[in-house]
Amino acid sequence: MARLSRTESQAHTRRRLLATATELFLRDGYTATSLERVADAAGYSKGAVYSNFRNKDELCLAVLEGVRAEKTAAVGAAVSGSDGLEDLLRVFASWAEGSAGDPEWIRLETEYLLNCRRDPELLARLARSNAEIAEQITALLDAQSRRLGVRLPMEPRHAAYALFSLTVGLGLLRSADPGIGVEPFTAVVRMLAQPAEVSVPEARGHGTPGPYAPAAGADRSPNRD
């Protein structure tokens, strides 16, 4: 077997540390997981952790970003093959059952946020990570609304933050009460996916109504006799 280069070896070490940290942070939480435990479980020295991550906060944020990326990719792959609005709603409900019902992830999100609340630098980094996830969800919503010919009643970015917030918030409630279903999530998605009377145009020229404009023939006046 060919010997790994220094760069390849460093990348391998980082991946192994991240995989181990993900398992420990999700299983035991932020507070109970130390850098020493991560290093020992991965089979490295604590110095190897510090050569890849500045501190525990940076490592945990990397873990959260990885988990979020996996969940976003999973829903993207699932909805891309949906056939019509009802099938898309079914796919979203199935995804929410797993994601909004994932107590380990939701608890880690909450614990990390509480840890950051008095550290402006950490909050700023978490905000940037949130914005990146929102951008990915925005692109997904925009693509699916065009593909299925539906219009969103709000800007895709606003809808993205609404869905992200609902996923985390509903997941937090379900971590305390697993009997709460995912129907609230599906109901919000249904409200967002208003069937369009005409297909959403790929390019919006001057005077062409966008996906947030009233449907053709809709009464725009505030009062009616």
N, C-alpha and C positions, 0 to 999 in steps of 0.2 A: 504494500500500500504506500502510495506517495506521501511524503511528509508534508504536513500543512505549513504554509508560509506563516510568517508572523501575523500578517493581517488576517488570514483565514483563522488562525488560532485564536486571535482576539475576538473575532466575530463569533466563533464557536463558544467561547467562554461567556460572552455577553448573552447569547441565546440561552445557554444552559442556566445562567443566573436568573434571567427573566422567567424562564419556565418554572424554575424552583420557587422563585419569589411569588409568582402568580398562584401556585398551589398553596403556599403558606399564607399569603395575605387573604385569599378567598376563604380558606378553611378556618384560620385562627383570628383574622382581623388585623387591623393596622397596629394597634397598641401592643398586642402579644407577639408580633413578628419583629425580631431584631435582625440587624445585619449579620450578626454572628450566626444566628440560626440559619439564615439563608446560605451563608458561606459553607457552613458545616454540611447542610443537606445537599448542596450542589457538589461538594467534594473539593472546595477551594479554600484558600485563606481569606481572611477579612480584607487583606490588601487587594485581592483580586476584585472584590466588590467595589472598593474605593477607586480602583483604576478604571472602572466603567461607569460608576454613578457617584455623584458628589456626596450624597447622603441618603438616608432612608426615605425622605420625602420625594426626592427625584426618582428613586427606584419604584416607589409605590405609584407615582404618577405614570411612569412608563408602563406599569402593570395595568392600570386603569385604561390607559390609551390603547393597549393591546386588546383588552377585553371589549372595549367599545368598538374597536375596528372590526373584531370578529362578529359582533352582533349586527353591526351595520351591514357588513358584507353578506351575512346570512339572510337578512331581510331583503337586501337588494337582489340576491340570486333567486329568492323565492318569488318575489312579486314580478320579476322580469318574465316569468313564464305563465303568469296568471292570464286567464281567458275571460275577460269581461269584469265588470265592477263587482258582481257578487263573488266571483272566484277570488278577486283581489282582497275583498273583505275577509273571506275565509282564511286566506293566507296570512293576513295581518293578525287575525285572531289567534291563529296557531303560533305565530311568532311571539305575540304578546304573552301567551300562556307560558312560554319558556323564559322570555326575558323579564317581563314584569313579575314573573313568579320565581325569579332566581334570587333567593334571599342573601346568598353569600356576596354576590356582586352589589346588590343594592345596599347592604350593610356596609360594605367597604367604601362605596361612594359616599355614604352619609358620614362615616367615621372620618374619612379623609377630609371632607369639607369642614367638619367641626374642628379638625386639627388645624386647618388653614385659616380659620376665621379671624385670627388676630395677627396674621402675617401677610402684609400687603403684597410682598413678592410672590408668595405661594398662591395667593388668591389670583394675582394677575396671570400666573402660569396656568392655573386651572381654568381661568376665563378664556385663555387662548385655546386650550384644549376643547372647551365647550363649543367655542366658535367654529373650530375645525369640524367637529361632529355635526353641528348645525348646517354647515356648508354641504357636507356629504348628504344629509337628509334632504336639504333643499334641492340639490341636483336630482336626487331620486324622485322626489315629489313632482318636480317640473317635468322630468322625462315620462313618468307614468301618467300624469294628467294629459300630456300630449298624445301618448300612445293610445289611451283609452277614450280620448275625446271628452274629458270632464274638465270642469273649471273649478278652481279653488275660490272660496269666498273671501280669501285674504291672500296677502303676499306669501309665496312659498316659504320664504325665510321665517315669517311669523308662524306659519303652520308647522315648520320644522321644530322651532323652539317649543311650540305647544305640545307636539307629540313626544319630544324628548322629555319635557317636564312631566307629562302624564305617565310616561313609562317609568321614570324614577319614582314619582310620587305614588302611583298605584302599586309599584313594587314594594315600596316602604310599608304601605298599609297591608299588603298581602303577606309581608314577612311576619307581621303580628297576627294576622287573621287569614290563613290560607283559604278560608271559605269564600272570601271575596273573589268574584270571577273577573274575567277580562272584558265583560260586556261594556263597561264605561269606555274602554279604549276603542272597541269596535264601533260604538255609537258615535264617538267623536270623528273617527275616520269616515264614517258614512256621511256625517254632516259636511265634512270637508269635500267629499267627492260628489258634488252636485252634477248630475248629467247635463251636458251641454246640448243645446238645440242644434248647434252646428259644431263641426270639428274645430278644435283650436288651431289657428294657423301657425305654421312653423316660423314664419317671419311676420312681424307686425309692422305694416307700413303706416303712413300717415292716414289717419281717419279710420284705420282698421281696429275694431274693438278687441281688446286683450281678453285674457281668460278671467279677469275680475270685473269686466263690464257687464251690465244687465243683459239678459237674453233678449234676442230680437223680439220686438213687439211688446216688451214689458213696459208698464206704465211708470214713467219716471216722475210724475207730478206728486207732490206731497199730499194733496187732498183730492178726493173724488166725490162727485155728487152722489 
